[in-house]
C-alpha cells in the first residue's frame, strides 16, 4: 500500500507512462491472456535462430566479444534525480526532496548490457526452456529489442542467461571469473540504470544537455535495431539508453530519496515496477536520463523491453 499511495500522488505526472498490471491485454489482436497473465504459447515450437554475424549462437546470441556484450561501469558516486532549475522538463517525481533537487548515490562496480535484449536473444531462451510468452514477442526482426515481455518474463530470462553463462564452455574467461566471484545476472536497479545512462556529471540526456533528434529513437512510432542510432557522446558506449523501448528495472516504485534497501522491502502488496528510458512512442520529455515510468508486473506492451546487468549478489 505504501508504494501505491506514493504513486497516487504522482498519477497526473505518469498518466502517459504508468500501466495498470490488471490490464491483461498486451495490444489489440494479441489474443486472450490466461489466469496467470500469460498468453498462450505458440502452437509450434520456436524455430532455431540462424547464425548472426558478430553474435555467438552457443551463448544465446550474445555479442562475440571479451565480455559477451556487457560493459563495465566503475564503482563510485553519481548524481541522481533532476534539478528543475537546470532541467526545465523535469517531473516532480524526479526531485530528490523538497529541499534537495538531486542526491549523490555511490554504487559498487557492475556490468550492464551494451544494448537492450534482442528478439534473437529472448527467442534462444524460449527455445531452450519452453517458456510461455506472448507469441508476438517472438515476431519481428531478430536484432530489434524484444518487447511484449512482462517483468517476470524479464527476470526468467536473466535466470536462464546466468545459468547458461555458468555452464557453457564458450563463456569468456572474464565473465566466468565474475560469476565465480559471486556475481549474478539480473535486471538493473534504477540507480544502476541511471548511472549507466548519464555518467557522473548529471547530464539531462545520455548525450548531454541539448535537445537532439539524432541521438535516440523517439517519437518515430516504430522500434529500430539495437544500436542503430549512434550516440558517440553517450557514456560507456551504451546504446538506446534513451528511446527504442522502455526498460524494466528490478526496483519497485518508491519516492525519492533513493534507498537501495527499499528495493527489498514492502513487496508483499501490489508493487509497481520502475521502467526507464522512454520509447519510440514517446516525446523528448520522456526520454531524459532521469525519467521514471512504472507498470504492474504482468503488463506486456510493444514499447516495453529490458536490458540486463551482472553484479555481485
WOMO-V906330 format. One record per helix or strand of 2 or more residues. SS is the DSSP state (H for helix, E for strand). FROM is the first residue (numbers start at 0). TO is the last residue. Records with the same first field share a line. If there is no record, write none. Layout:
# WOMO-V906330
SS: FROM-TO / FROM-TO
This chain:
# WOMO-V906330
H: 1-7 / 56-58 / 91-93 / 118-128 / 134-137 / 150-166 / 172-179 / 189-197 / 234-236 / 259-263 / 283-286
E: 54-55 / 61-62 / 69-72 / 75-80 / 101-106 / 109-112 / 143-144 / 182-186 / 245-251 / 271-275 / 292-295 / 303-304 / 307-311
